[in-house]
Amino acid sequence: MKEILVLKGDGVGEEIINSALKVLEEISNKSDFKYNLNFAEIGGDAIDKYGDPFPEETKEMLKNKDAVLLGAVGGPKWDNIERDKRPEKGLLRLRKEMGVYINLRPAKIYEKLLDRSPIKNEIVKDLNILVVRELLGGIYFGKRDIYVEKGIRKAYDVEFYDEKEIKRIAKYAFIAARDRRKKLSLIDKANVLDSSKLWREVVKEVHEDFKDVELEFLYVDNASMQLIKNPRNFDVILTNNIFGDILSDELSEITGSIGLLPSASIGDSISLYEPIHGSAPDIAGKNIVNPIATILSVAMMLKFSFNREDLAKEIEESVKKTIEKDILSFDLNKENYYTTKDITDEIIKNL
């Protein structure tokens, strides 16, 4: 029996998690995969209950779990509290506590959604990219401060990496590329940042063990343009925490909607699965949020945490069939959309 910790979070979190759990239940009913669900709070939900976005109660619940499924965190309700107590801090602390240093963000475009992309069909057709983002280092976890000196407000954030952090994720990215189209693109800013220079040095060293994989280097400003101009040129993208965060959001728009993209955050033991989109408080409770990113996150959980690629593929195929039938959510078809429940029911029907 697999133990899954569920963190619904804020905004649309409850709706998308409920949809994903219905799909997981159907998968279990039709297979030998059995699991047990445990629930805890994170983000604003946890602030309201415990006064802390990542309380000890949730930390305790991580013990002896096989995977964590997360909805989304954040919302305007908590914008004015002190920075270290905001919902987003809870997510960063969760990742650190779990030791998940690899963030996988796959992005592909469905044939049926080519017209939903802002990029010409002939440019984005057959797009299939995997972003491998370092998740526990860099500027999001470095030293920072806002202070006043001689009457002038000042601030700094430190981008810091050591070679061990880079080496472990580089190895993973090369292995992933070897199983795909054998091309790895390192995205950095090595013409300006010393941290990026270290990334290049270490990745070159790791490449010695993966000579069958093509390695290219791109500055992040050029890469952001190339993703628009020639996205099919990319296979696996390896990058640091902040660049990966930004570039994967850019990719989400190219594919048609951020509501389609799942993610997996992997460490040496327990892993975390969540959609890449936020809590979308403006549409929470309206039954119009796209549940597909979270449902595909469940597919990633089945594949990476439970070694059930067969079940993951069933979910992926069901999602594809649903999209091919033009059963699309509000973000993809504002004029004639299907509800969150409609889409979830159709995906279950197609399993």
N, C-alpha and C positions, 0 to 999 in steps of 0.2 A: 504493500500500500504506500503510495507516494504522498508526501505531506507538502501541501502548497499553502504559502502564506499570501493572503489577499489584502492589498491596501487600496481601497477605493479612492481615497483622497478627496479632492474638491471639485466643484463645478460639475462638468459632465462625467466626472470619474465614476459615479455610481451607475449611470446609464450604460456606459461603454463596458464596464466590468460585468454588469449583469448580462449583457449580450454575449460577451466572451465566455462567461461561465455556462450559459445555455448551450453554446456550441460544444464546449468541453464535455458537458454532461451527455450530449448526444453521441459524441465520439466514444465515450466510455461505455454507453449502452450498447454500441455496435461492435465493441472490441473487448480485448482482455485487459485493457488499461484501466486500473482502478486507483483512486486517489481520495484524499481527505482534505477538506478546506478548513483553513484557520483564518480569522479576520482580526485586523488591528488598524490603528489610526496613524495617519501621517499628514503633514502639511497643515493647512488651516483647520481641518477637521480635528487634528490632534491639539492644536493651539486652543481651540474652543473647549476641549474636554480636559486637557492636562496643562495648558499654558506653555507647551513646548512642541515644536513641529516634528521632533523625533524623540518621543518620550522613552523612558526606561522600559515602560510596559511593552512598547513595540520592539525595542531592542531585545528584550527577553524572548519575545515570540519568534525571533529569527533562529533560535536554537533548534537543532534537529529538524530543520526544514530542508526540503529538496529543491525548492524554487520559490521565487517571489513574483507575484503578478501585481502590477501597479497601474492605477488609472491615471490621474494627473493631479498636480498640486498648484495652489495659488489662486489669487482673486483679489479684487479691489478692496474687499472687506478687511484685508490684513496689510494693506499697502503702507499704512502710517505707523506700524509698530516698529520697534528698533530692528536694525538690519539683521542682527544675528538670530532673531526670533521669527523671521519671516518664513512662510511655507517652503520657499525654494531652498532655504538653508537645511531644512529637514531632509530634502532629497539628497543634497550633497553629503550630509552626515550619514544617511543610509548607505549610499554608495561606498563611502569610506569604511564604514563598519563592516560591510559585506566583502570588501576588498575586491570589488569588480573593476578591473583596470582596462578591459577591452570592451568597447562599445561598437556593436555591429549594427549598421543602418543600411539595409538593402533598399535599393530604389530601382524599380522597373516600370515601364509604361505598358498598359494593356492596349491591345489593338483597338478596342472599342472606345478608348478614351483619348485617342490621338488628337481629336479635335478640341479636347478640353485643355490641352497643353498650350501655353502662350507661344511656344516655339513651332516652327513649320514641321509638318508631318514627316517630310523626308529627312529632317535632321534628327528627330527624336525616335523615329521608328526603330524598334528592337533594342532600345536603351535598356541596359541591365548593369547596374553599378553596385558595388559593395563598398561602403565607407567603413574603414576600420579606424576608429577614433580612440586615442588614449583618454582615459576617463578619470584618473586619480591624481594627475600631476598638473603642472602648468599654472597659468594665471588664476584659475578658479580656486586653487588651493594654496597659492603662494602668500607671502607676507603682504599685508595691505594696511593702509591707514588713511584717514582724513584728519588733518590737523591745521592749526593756525600758527603761523610763525611771523612775527613782526607785523601782525595785523592782516596778513595775507593768508587766505585759505589755500591749502595744498593737499595733494592726494597722490598715492602711488599704489600700484599693484605689481607684484613681482612674478615674472614668468620663469619658473625654475624646473629643470629636469636633471636627473642623473642618468648615466649610461645604462644602468640596470633597468630602469623604467622603459627606456627606449628599446633596448635589446629584446625584452620579453614580448612586447607588442609587435615589434618588427618580425620576429620569428613567426608569430601567429599570422600576420598579414601575408608573408611569403607562402606559408602553407595553404592559406585560403586561395591565393592567386594560382598556386600550382594545381589546385582542383578546379579552377575555372579556365580563363583564357590565357593564363600565364603572363600577365602583365601587371606590374605594380607601379603606381605613381605616388611618389612622396611629395606632399604639398607642404611648403614651408615658407620662410622669409629669410633665407640664409644670406641674402645680400645686405641685410641690416641687423638681424638678431643673432647674438652668439648662441642662444639656445637652439636656434634652427641650424646653425653650423654644426653643433654637436649631433643633432638628429641626422644630418647628412653623413657625418663621419661614421656613426654607429651603424646606420642602415647599409652603408657601403660594405662594412665589415661583415654584417650578417648575410649580405648578398653572396658572399663567397661560397656559402653552403647551398645556395639556390640559383646556380648559374643557368638553369633551364627556364627561369623566370626573367622576363625583360624588366629592367628597372629604369624609370625616368624620374627626373626632378623638375618640379614646377614651383615657381613663386606663387604665393596664394592669390595675388592680384591677377596674375595671368591665368591661373587655374579657374578662378571665378568667371573669367571671360570665356575660356575654352569650354566650360560646362554648358554655356549658352550656344557657342558657335559650333562645337563638335563634340557633344556629350558621348557619342558612341565610341570615341577614341579611348575612353576610360574603361577599365575593368575593375581593379581594386585600388581604392584610394587609401593611403595611410597618412595620418596627420595627427597633430596634437589636439589638445582638448578644445581650445577656443576656435581654431580653424575648422575642426570637424563639426562643431556645433553650428557654425554659420553656413558652411558649404552644404551640409545635409538639409538644412532648411531651404536653401536655394534649389536643391534637387527636388524637394517635395513639390515645389511650384511647377517645375518642368514636367513632372509626372501627372499633373492635373489637380492634385489636392494633397495637403499635408495630412488629411484624414485617411490616407491610404497606407502610410508608411509605419511599419513596426520597428522595434529595436530590441536587441538583446545586450545586456551588460554582463560580461563573463569574467569570473575570477578563477581562483584555483579550487574553489569548492562550490558554494551556492551561487546561483545566477539570478539576475533580475530582468524581467520582461515588461515592456511598457510601450505605448504608442509614442511617437516623437512629438505629437502635438500637445498643446497646453490644455488648461482646464476649461477654456471657452465659457466663462460665466454668463456671457450674453445670450447663449442658447441653452444653458442648463435647464433641464426639466421640461423642455419643449418637444421632446421625442423627435428631434431632427438631426442630432449629431451623427456623424458617420462612424459606425462601430468597426469598420473593416481593419483599421490599423491595430486595434486591440485584439481582434480575432486572429489576425496574422501574427501578433505577438504570442498568442497561445500556440500557434503552429511552431514558432521558433522555440518555445519552451519544450514542446514535445520532442523536437529534433535535438536540441543541444543539451537539455537537462535529463531527458528520459530516453534518449537514443531511439526514438520512435519516428524516424523519418517517414515511414509509411503512413502514419496518421497525420503528420504535418502536411504531406502532399495531398491527402484527402481534403483537408481544409483549404489549402491553396487552390485546388481545382474547383472546389465548391464556390469560393469567392470569385474565381474567374468566370464560372458559368453564370453567376448572379449578375456580374457586370455585363457580360455578353447579352443578357436578356434586357439590358437597359433599365435594370432596377437600381436606380442611382439615388443617393442621398442629396440633401439640400445643397451641400457644398459643390456638387457636381452638376446639378440640374435644378436651378432655383425656380424654374417655371413649372416643372412637372416632376416633383420629387417624391420619393418614398420615405416613410418614417424609419426611425431607428429599428422599431419592432418589425416592420415589413421586411427590411433587409436581413435582419437576424433570422427571421422565420424562413426566408428564401434560402439562405445559406444552409440552414439546418435541413431543409427539404432536399437540397442538392447533394447532401453528403451521401 
